Each structure stands twice: as structure tokens, then as C-alpha cells.
Amino acid sequence: MTFWKKTFPFLLLNIVVSAATMLLVLWLWQEQAPLPGAKPTFTPAVTLAHAVPQSDPGEPIETTPLPADGDLSIEGVFGAGDLNVEYILIRNQSNSSVNLSGWSVSSSDGKTYSLPQLTLNTNGAVRLYSKLGTNTVIELYWNSDQSLWTSGSQIFLLDPSGQQQASWQVP
């Protein structure tokens, strides 16, 4: 029994020191590498309404001028006849960005696709797939359930005023 009387205080001291050391290490670790979900809060000194001047609703919105003829082109139809891979490649060959809002792609047999709000940068390109899908900044989807392009099909790229800016005939 005297063994336990002499040993017990040292065991208890060992447990307390180990727990304190572990808590200290965890606290230091948390300070150096916080959890991904724990984000510090930030209170700005200036409110956003004062930092950014408000625009006048009566001001006209600046629009992108139409590119010169040939600046936007249909570079081709790839995978024609196979819905899973069929797409049209549209490229901006101008020296400035072009907003494609209001532009459309149409076919000689009356099919039309209106391009969404999208800015095509200099030498930028976008693929217009025939199949179902979700639009991204480089891939658009017509959401057709069948192939749209066959040999001899004519494709037109029309600007917002309906003027033809480019065309392509599927070989």
C-alpha cells in the first residue's frame, strides 16, 4: 500500500502536466493554422455606399461597338451529324472585346439560337454545342435533342440588329 501512496501523486502530476501540454500545443496550432471554416470577421471602416459612387439611372449604358465585318467568325462545325460531339466554334478576331448579348446563330432552315450575355475577348472563342448542357464562359449549349448540322447546312452569325456578320457552310 505504501507503493501506491508514493506513486499516486506522481501519476496525478503526470496526467495534469500532459493535459496542460496538449492544450498548449492545440492552442498554439489553432493560432498558426485556423480551421478552414473559421473565417475572421472584418468590419470595413468605410461603408460600401460611400466607397463606390452611385451611378445616375438616367446615364446611358456604354455598349460595345459592333466589330468590323469579319472580326467575328464561325471557324467551323465540328462533329456534324453526331449530337454528342457536334459544335460550332465562334472566334473574336478583332482587337477589342465584343459583348455577344443580342447576337444569334441561325440556320438556313430557320433554327435560331440567341447568344447569352457573354463578352468574347480578343482572339477568344466559344463553342456552341447542339446537345443538352449547362452554359459556361467557353461552352454554350443549344439544348437540342437531335443533331442540327448536316452536309450542306448553312449557318449564320447575326449581330443584334439582325445583320449577318459571318456564315459557314457545312462541307
C-alpha positions as CSV (number, residue, x, y, z in Angstrom):
1,M,0.0,0.0,0.0
2,T,2.9,2.4,0.6
3,F,3.8,1.9,-3.1
4,W,0.5,3.5,-4.2
5,K,0.8,6.3,-1.6
6,K,4.2,7.3,-3.0
7,T,3.3,6.7,-6.7
8,F,-0.2,8.2,-6.9
9,P,0.8,11.9,-6.6
10,F,3.4,11.5,-9.4
11,L,0.8,9.8,-11.6
12,L,-1.7,12.6,-10.9
13,L,1.0,15.2,-11.6
14,N,1.9,13.4,-14.9
15,I,-1.7,13.5,-16.0
16,V,-2.1,17.2,-15.2
17,V,1.2,18.1,-17.0
18,S,0.3,16.0,-20.1
19,A,-3.2,17.6,-20.3
20,A,-1.7,21.1,-19.9
21,T,0.9,20.4,-22.6
22,M,-1.7,19.0,-25.0
23,L,-3.9,22.1,-24.5
24,L,-1.0,24.4,-25.0
25,V,0.0,22.7,-28.3
26,L,-3.6,22.7,-29.6
27,W,-4.0,26.4,-28.8
28,L,-0.7,27.3,-30.5
29,W,-1.6,25.2,-33.5
30,Q,-5.0,26.9,-33.8
31,E,-3.3,30.3,-33.8
32,Q,-1.0,29.3,-36.6
33,A,-3.4,27.3,-38.8
34,P,-7.1,28.1,-38.1
35,L,-9.7,25.7,-39.3
36,P,-10.9,26.2,-42.9
37,G,-14.5,27.1,-41.8
38,A,-13.3,29.6,-39.2
39,K,-13.0,32.9,-41.0
40,P,-12.2,36.1,-39.2
41,T,-14.8,38.8,-39.4
42,F,-13.9,42.1,-41.0
43,T,-15.7,45.4,-40.4
44,P,-14.9,47.9,-43.1
45,A,-14.0,51.4,-42.0
46,V,-16.0,52.9,-44.9
47,T,-19.4,51.7,-45.9
48,L,-19.8,50.4,-49.5
49,A,-22.3,53.1,-50.4
50,H,-19.7,55.8,-49.7
51,A,-16.8,54.0,-51.2
52,V,-18.4,53.4,-54.6
53,P,-20.1,56.4,-56.3
54,Q,-23.7,55.7,-57.3
55,S,-24.4,55.9,-61.0
56,D,-27.2,58.1,-62.3
57,P,-30.0,55.9,-63.6
58,G,-30.5,58.4,-66.4
59,E,-27.0,57.9,-67.7
60,P,-26.8,55.8,-70.9
61,I,-25.2,52.4,-70.6
62,E,-21.9,52.2,-72.6
63,T,-22.3,49.5,-75.2
64,T,-19.6,47.6,-77.1
65,P,-19.4,48.9,-80.7
66,L,-20.1,46.3,-83.4
67,P,-16.9,44.8,-84.7
68,A,-16.0,45.4,-88.4
69,D,-17.1,42.7,-90.9
70,G,-15.0,39.6,-90.5
71,D,-13.9,40.3,-86.9
72,L,-16.2,37.7,-85.5
73,S,-16.1,34.4,-87.4
74,I,-17.5,30.9,-87.5
75,E,-14.4,28.9,-87.7
76,G,-16.2,25.7,-88.4
77,V,-18.7,23.0,-87.4
78,F,-17.0,20.0,-85.7
79,G,-18.6,16.6,-85.4
80,A,-21.5,17.4,-87.7
81,G,-24.2,14.7,-87.5
82,D,-23.2,13.4,-84.1
83,L,-25.2,15.1,-81.3
84,N,-22.7,14.1,-78.6
85,V,-19.7,16.0,-80.2
86,E,-21.3,18.4,-82.6
87,Y,-20.4,22.1,-82.0
88,I,-19.8,25.4,-83.8
89,L,-16.7,27.4,-83.0
90,I,-17.1,31.2,-82.9
91,R,-14.0,33.3,-82.6
92,N,-13.4,37.1,-82.0
93,Q,-10.6,38.2,-84.3
94,S,-10.9,41.9,-83.5
95,N,-8.6,44.0,-81.4
96,S,-11.2,44.5,-78.7
97,S,-13.7,42.6,-76.6
98,V,-17.2,42.0,-78.1
99,N,-20.4,41.7,-76.0
100,L,-22.4,38.9,-77.6
101,S,-25.7,39.9,-75.9
102,G,-28.4,40.1,-78.6
103,W,-26.3,38.2,-81.1
104,S,-27.7,35.0,-82.6
105,V,-26.8,31.9,-84.6
106,S,-29.3,30.8,-87.2
107,S,-29.5,28.1,-89.9
108,S,-30.8,28.2,-93.4
109,D,-33.8,26.1,-92.3
110,G,-34.9,28.6,-89.6
111,K,-33.4,27.3,-86.4
112,T,-32.2,30.2,-84.2
113,Y,-30.1,30.3,-81.0
114,S,-29.8,33.6,-79.1
115,L,-26.4,34.1,-77.5
116,P,-26.5,35.0,-73.8
117,Q,-24.8,37.9,-72.0
118,L,-21.2,37.0,-72.7
119,T,-18.1,39.0,-73.5
120,L,-15.7,37.5,-76.0
121,N,-12.2,38.8,-75.5
122,T,-9.7,39.4,-78.2
123,N,-8.9,36.1,-80.0
124,G,-11.3,34.5,-77.6
125,A,-13.6,31.7,-78.8
126,V,-16.7,30.0,-77.6
127,R,-18.1,26.6,-78.6
128,L,-21.8,26.3,-79.2
129,Y,-22.8,22.6,-78.7
130,S,-26.0,21.2,-80.1
131,K,-26.6,18.8,-77.2
132,L,-28.1,19.4,-73.8
133,G,-25.9,21.0,-71.2
134,T,-25.2,23.9,-68.9
135,N,-23.7,27.1,-70.3
136,T,-20.2,28.1,-69.2
137,V,-18.0,31.0,-70.3
138,I,-16.4,28.9,-73.1
139,E,-19.1,26.4,-73.9
140,L,-22.7,27.2,-74.8
141,Y,-25.5,24.6,-75.3
142,W,-28.3,24.8,-77.8
143,N,-30.1,22.0,-75.8
144,S,-31.3,20.2,-78.9
145,D,-32.3,16.5,-78.7
146,Q,-31.1,15.8,-82.2
147,S,-28.1,16.7,-84.4
148,L,-28.6,20.1,-86.0
149,W,-26.0,20.2,-88.8
150,T,-25.7,18.0,-91.9
151,S,-23.6,18.3,-95.0
152,G,-24.7,21.4,-97.0
153,S,-26.3,23.2,-93.9
154,Q,-25.7,26.9,-93.9
155,I,-25.0,28.7,-90.5
156,F,-25.2,32.5,-90.0
157,L,-23.9,34.7,-87.2
158,L,-26.2,37.7,-86.8
159,D,-25.5,40.9,-84.8
160,P,-28.1,42.5,-82.5
161,S,-29.6,44.4,-85.5
162,G,-30.0,41.2,-87.4
163,Q,-27.2,41.9,-89.9
164,Q,-25.2,38.9,-91.0
165,Q,-21.6,39.1,-89.6
166,A,-20.4,35.7,-90.5
167,S,-21.5,32.5,-92.2
168,W,-20.3,28.9,-92.7
169,Q,-21.5,26.0,-94.9
170,V,-21.0,22.5,-93.5
171,P,-18.9,20.5,-96.1
